[in-house]
Amino acid sequence: MIEPLVTIRGLCAHYGSVKALDNITLDIRDNEFFALLGPSGCGKTTLLRSLAGFEAPTAGTIYLAGDDLLAMPANRRPVNMMFQSYALFPHMTVERNVGYGPARAGVPRAEVARRVAEVLETVGLAGLANRRPSQLSGGQRQRVALARAIVNRPRLLLLDEPLSALDRNVRSQMQTELKRLQHDVGITFVIVTHDQEEALSMADRIAVMSHGVVQQVATPEDLYRSPANRHVAEFIGRSNIFEGEAEPRGLRVPNIGILPGHGEGSYLVVRPEDIRIAPRGGLPSPVLTGTVVDSQFSGGTTVTSVIPDNIETLSRQPISVTQPGFPTFAHNTAVELAWPSHSAVIVA
């Protein structure tokens, strides 16, 4: 069995009655792109800052490659952190910004120049070494900050919402670039984000956090298809959630009967793309009937909203059904819905 690069056991951070971290236990693998995902206030940034040495946990341990990280001051840890603001020196060129850290550490000038040239080539900025930050786009400034963070090849790179300042198109491009760079440089990345799409698109594994507690650690696919509980199901992707009592064939819901699914708990989760929809009489074994109240085309797919008969979803929202193509059902159309039992999971 391969030993993890980072081992976190029983980590707590309490501020009076507030439990920012509540008995966190995690393993992060070598050369892994790992995401800490959750809403504001869930503890993900406190955990990241504890790894960096900017926060002092009240209990627990963190080991990096077998070394006690909490026993090291922040400036001695083989860890670097990239902040939201990038924090570039405006009066310095790209080359000097990236080489600032090694130069301050006493690395010989020729070696600094070699490292800077190498890392600027890696991040695609080799031709911009003499520009200042004000002469760069947002995406280019982000690459400079990344180059500065990896120029000394830390064992662990921490990224605190690094793409939040970028517009949608540049952000999507940089998600792809970050994943490529992580693979190329062979450094373990730990990213903090509240954006589920960002985490799903980049991370090898994700820890979903809530109220200082890790709810589930899994690959993006496993989080989406097999959420550990209702919180994860609601936070990861769009979902339709029903409440009832689990039975061997699914979840028994008042006023409707059994909805097909598998698992144990009180909530059935079915994803919009797993639901089939047809006009009344169009499905051989309908699960629910209802009425279309809205259809929204989003470029390639349509989300149809259906108010079911005799039942409410847990969120009191219409059932969402995602289909490829343009809207096919008019407002007030009577429809039937169905889904296979293997595609719906019952959770606690």
N, C-alpha and C positions, 0 to 999 in steps of 0.2 A: 504494500500500500504506500502511495506517495504521500509524504508529509506535507501539510499545508504550509504556505509561506507565512501567513498570519494566523495566529491562534488567539481568539478572544474568549475568555471564560468568566462568567459571572460579573460582567462589567456593569457598574451602577454609577449614576451621577445624580445626586439629590441636591436640590436647592431649596432648603426649608421643606415644605410639604410637597414640592413639585418633584416628581421623578422623571427627569429628562431621559435617563437610561435606566431600565429596570431589569437587571439580571440578563444582560445580553451575552449570548454565546454564539460565536460564528467561526467558521474556518474559511479563509480566502486562499485560493490556490496560486501557485507560481504561474506567471504569464497569463493571468486571467483578467478579463474585463468584467469587473464586479460593480453592480449598481446598488445603492441605498435609495430606495424609493418610498415616498410617502408624502402626506400633506404637510403644510407648515406646522411646526410644533411637535412633530412626531419623534424627534430625537436624532434624526439622520445627520444633521450638521454637528451636533454635540459629539456624536460618535466619530465623525471625520476629524474634528478638532482634537479629540482625544488621541487619535492615531498620530496626528501631527505634533502633539505636545503643547497645544495651546489651551487645553482644558485638562484639569487634574481630576480623574474619576474618584469617587468616594470609596469604591470597592472594586475588586476584580483584577484580572491580569490581561496583558497583551504581550504576546511574544512574536517577534519577527525573525524568521529563520533560526529559531531557538534562543534568540537573545531577548532579554527582558526590556521591552521598549519603554515601559513606564519608569525604569531606573535611569534612562538617558534624558538629558536636557534636549529641548527641541532642536537646537543647532547641531547636535551630535547624532541625530537619528538619520539613517540612510533613507530618508523620506523627503519628498518635496511636495509642495502644494501649489495648485494653480487657482487663483481667486477669480470671482465674477468680474471684478473691475480691471483685471489684467495687470494693473499697477506698473505700467511701463514708465521709464524715465523719458519725459517729453523732449529733453535737450540732447539725448543721446541717439546715435544711429541705431539701426536694427542690430548691426554687428556688435556694437558696444553694449547694448541692452542684453543680448544673449551671452556675451562673454564676461559680464560684470561679476557673476558668482564665482566662476573659476579664477578670475584675476584676483578677487578679494581673498580667495583661499590660498593664494601663493603659487598657483600653477604657472610654470614658465610661459612667457609671452608666445613663443612659437607653438607650444602645445595648445594654448588657448585658441590661437588662430586656427589650428587644425581642427579642433573640436567644433568651433563655431561654424566653420565652412561645411563640415560634415553634417551637422544638425540642420543648418539652413537648407542644404540640399534635400535632406529627408523630408522637411515640411514644405518644400516647394517655394522657398524664398531666396534661392541662391542669387538671383539678379537684383535683389532689393536691399542688399547689405548696407548701403550707404544712405538709405532713406531714414527719415525720422517718423515717429508714430503718427504725427499729424498728416503725413503724406500717404498714409495707408488706409485701406478700407477696413471695415469692422472685422471681416473674415481674416484679413492679413494680420491685423493686430492680434487676433486670437492665435494665429499661428506663431507669431513672435513670442507670445507668452508661453505657448506650449514648448517652443524650442528652448526658451530659457529654463523651463522646468525640467527638461530631459537632458540638457547638455552635459550634466555630470553623471548621467545614467543611475539615478536612484533605484533602490530595490522596489520602492513603492511610490507611485504617483497618485496624489489625491486631487480630485477635481471638484470644486464647489460650484455647481450650477454654471459650468463654463460657457454654455451657449445661450444663456438667457438674454444677452444684450443684442443678439443677432436677429435679423429679420427672417421670415419663414423660409425663403428659398436658400439663403446662405446657411441657415441653421441645418437644413436637411443635407446640404452638401458637406458641412463640417462633421455631421454625425458619421457619414461614410468615411471621411478623412481620418477622424479620430480612431475609428475601428481599424483602419488600415495601418495607421501609425503605431498603434498599440501592438499589432502583430509584427510589424517590421522591427521595432526597437526591442521587443521582448521584455518589456517592463510591465509589472502588474499595475493596472489602473483601477482605482476605486472612485466612482463618480457619485455625487449626490445630486438627485433631481426629484422634482415633484411631477415631472412630465412622463406619463406612462409610455407614450409612444417613443420618446427618446430612449428610455430604458429598454424597451422591448426590441428596438432596432439595433442597439449597440452591444448590450451586455451578454456575456456568456451565462451568467447567473444573476439573479436579482434577489435582494432581501427586501420584502415589503414590511414597512414599519408603521406602527400606530401607538400613540401614547407611550413611547419609550420602550415598546416591546416589539420584537421581531415576530411577525405573524406567520411568515413562510419564507423559505429560501428554496429557489428552484430555477430551472431554465425558463426562458420566456414562454416556450410552448407548454410546459407543465403548469406554470402559473395560470395560463389562459384556459387550458383544458381541464386541469384538476386543481382548482383553488382549494386551499385548506379550510376556508371558512367563508362566511358571508362577507366579511370586510374585504378580503382579497378579491372575491368575486365582483363586488361593487367597484373596487378601485381599479382593477385591471380590465380594460376594455368595456364595451357596452354589454349589458346583460339584462335579461328578464328574470325576476326573482319572485317566486311564489312561496307562501308559508303554509305549512300543514303538518301532517304526521307521516313519517316514512313507513312504507310497507314493502314487501318483497318486489313488487312490480313498479314501484314509483312512490310518489307522494300523494297522500289522500288530502284533498283540499275541500273545505266545506262548500256546499252548494254545487259542486261540480263532479266529484268522484276522484279517480286516480289519474294523475298526470304522469306519463312515463318518464323514468329516470333511474339512476343507480347511485348507491351510496347510503350514508347514514346521517341523520340530522333532521332539522326542521325546515330547511329551505331548499327549494329546487331552483337551479340555475340553468337557463337555456340561452345560448347565444343567438343573436338575431339572424345570423347567416345559416343557422341550422334549422330554422323554421320554414316549412313549406306553406305556401298560401295559395288559395284558389277560390273562385266563386262558390257559393253554396251548391253542394252536390258534386263538386269537382274532385274531391279526395276520397279514396276508398275507405280510410279509417281516420276521420277527423278527430282531433283531440279537443279542440275548442271551436266555438263559433263566435263571431263578433262583427263589428262594423268599422269600416275604414273612416278615419277622421283626418288623416293628413298623409301626403306623400312628398318627400323631399329628395330631389335629384342632386347628387354631389359629384358628378363627373365620373361616369362609369358604373355607379351603383345608385340604387334608390332605396331610401328607408321609408317603409310604410308603417304608419301608426294605426293600431287596431284597438278599439275598446271592446274587450271580451264581454260576452253575455254571462251574467250571474257570478262573476268573479272579479277580484281586483288583484293586480300585482302588488308586491310588498311596498313599492315606492309610490303607489297610487297613480302611476303613470300608465299610458297606453302600452300595449305590447309592441315592441319594435321588431320589424321583419326586414332584413336586408337582402336585396336581390340585385343581380347584374342588370344593367340597362336602364331604360327610361321608365317612368311611372306607368303602371298598367291598370291601376285600380282608381276609379273616381271616388270623390268624397261621398260617403253614405252607402258605399257598396257593401252588401252583406257577403262575408267571406268565411272560409273555414281555415283552420290552422292545424298543423301536425308536425311532429318531430320524432325521430327514432330514439328509443330509450337510451342507447349508448352515448348519445350526444348531450344528454342532460345529466348533470351531477347534483346529488343531494348532499348538502353540507350543514355543518353546525352553525 
